[in-house]
Amino acid sequence: ENNLKDGSVTHPKLADDAVWENNIKYRSVTLPKLAKPYTIFIGDDYDTTAGGWADRAAADLNLGSNEFKKVSRAGAGIVGGGTTFLSLLQQAATGMTDAQKENTGAIVIVGGYNDRDKDLTTNASTLASFINETFPNAKVFLGMAAWKCNATAGGHKYETGYLDMPKKYMQVAGDHGWAFIDNMQYV
């Protein structure tokens, strides 16, 4: 593999003159260097400070600061307490070029507490429509973080209204073809 000055790559098996190898004819081809897909992280108040889950995930994925965007707000959720994940994603999209939107490969949404005791159906469908129209190549990952567990003698007990949240978020993910990030509810 030869790296060229413009960032493209020429594979060594693709000779200038067509050659035969294992009954396959190769010819010279220069492959363009593709940008790493852009990632957007959306969350609630558990990620409003530097070093939160999105920053840690970006570091684990070796994303540079120009390869991801994080937008989070206290009270946010699919329905939330006034701020929706849709409004945060719209904020993230502001200022992005069409090429950046098309190159967005992942949208990671994590929340849950602010959606307890709420019907998520309508807002989830609106969020999914916006994602499909604005970020056509993005895979969506939805996680439910259960930060509000109260310790009891027998283990952990979720606060009232929180017990069904993993199931509700799994349902939303399934309804829209998103991936559910399992076991975050035990963090």
N, C-alpha and C positions, 0 to 999 in steps of 0.2 A: 504494500500500500504506500503510495507516495502522496505526501501532503504538498499541495501547491500554494503559492503565495496568496491567492485569492481565497484560500480556505477550503477549496474543493479537494477531492481525493480521487486519485486514479488507482484502480486495483491492479496488482501485478499480473494477474491472469488475463487481463484484458489488453492484449498486445496491440500495437499500432496496426499490424497486419493480422487479419483474421487467422486464428489457429484452431486446430481440432484437438480436443482433449476429452477422453471418455465419451466419444460420440457427440460432443457438444461443441458447436462452433462459437468461439469468442471473438469479439471485435473490440476495438478501442472505445471506451466510454469514460467520460469524466462525470463523476457523481457530485452534485452540488453539496456543499456543507449546509446541513439543515440546522436551523436554530433549535435549541432545546425548547420543548413546549412550555408555555407560560402557565403558571399555577396561580389560582385565586383562592384565598382562604377567607371564609366568612364565619363569624361567630358572635357570641354574646359577651357579657362582661367577664367571663372567665379567660378572655384573651385580649383585654384592652391594654395591657401593659407589655412592655418589651420583655421578651423571654418567655412568653406564654406558649401554649401548645402549638400555635401556627409557626412561631419563630423556631421552635424546637423541631417541628416536622420539616420545615424548610432546610434547616441545618442537616438533619438526617438524610434528606434527599439531595444534598450538595447543591442547593439552589443559591445562586448569587442574588444580591439585593435587587438586581434588574430583571430577575427571572420569576418573581412572584409579587403578589400584592396581597395585603392583609387589611380587611375592613371588619371591625367589630364594634359593638356598642352595647352598653348595659341595657338589659330589658329586651334585647332582640330575640326573635324567634320566627318560625314559619308564620305564626300569628303574632306571637310576642306580646309585649306590654306597651305597644305604641310604635316600636320600630320593628320592621319586618326584615327578614333575610333578603327579600326582593329589593327593598329600598337600599340595603347595603350593597347588593350586587349591582344595582343601577349606579350607585356611587362609584363602585370599582370600575365600571365600564366607561364612566365619564373620562374623556381625554385619551382613551385608547383608540388606536387606529383600527381600521377594518382588518388589516393584516394581523395585528396583535390579537384581535378578537378571534380570528380564524385560527391562530396559532395557540390559543388557549387549550391546553390538553387536559387540564384537571381543574375542577372546582370542588373544594373541600368545605363542607358546611357542618359545623358542630354546634350543638345547643341542646335544648330540651327542657330545662327548668321553666323557662318563660312560656312554654307551650302546654304546661300541665292543665288539665281540665278544659281543653279547647278543642274544637273541631278544626282539623287542619286541611280538610279536603279542598276547599275553594282556593285558599292561599297557596297551597302546594301546587295545584294545577296552574295557577297564574305564574308562579315561580318557574315551573317547568317550561311553560310556553316562552317566557322571557329567555331562559337559558338556551332553548332550542333555536330561537330566532337570532340571538345575539352571539352565542358561542357555539356554532354548529358542530365543532369537532371536540368539544369538551366532554370528558367522562365525569360524572358527578358522584361524589362520595358523601354520604350523609351519616353523621355520627351523633350519638346521644350520650353526653357526659353526665353521669349521676353524681354530681358533687355534693348534693344535699342529703346524703345518707346520715341517719342518726344511729349511733351505736346503741345496741341493747345487749342484755346478757346473752341472748341466743344468737348473736351475729349482727347483721345490719337490717335496718328497717327503713324503707323509703318514707319520706314525708307524704302526707295525704295528697292524692292526685298525681303522684309521681310514679307509682307502681306500674302503670300501663304505658309509660312513655317509650320504653324500648320497643314494645310491640307497635305502637302508633308510628314511630319513626321507621321501623322495618316495613310497615304497610305503605307509607309514603314512598320509600325507596323502591319497593316492588311495583307500585302503581305506575311509576315514571321511568322504570328501567335504570334506576340508579343503584350503585353499590352501597350496601349498609356496612358501616365499619363496626363489626361486632366486638363485643367485650369492652368497649369504651365505657359502657354503663357501669362497669365495675371499678373504674379508675378512682 
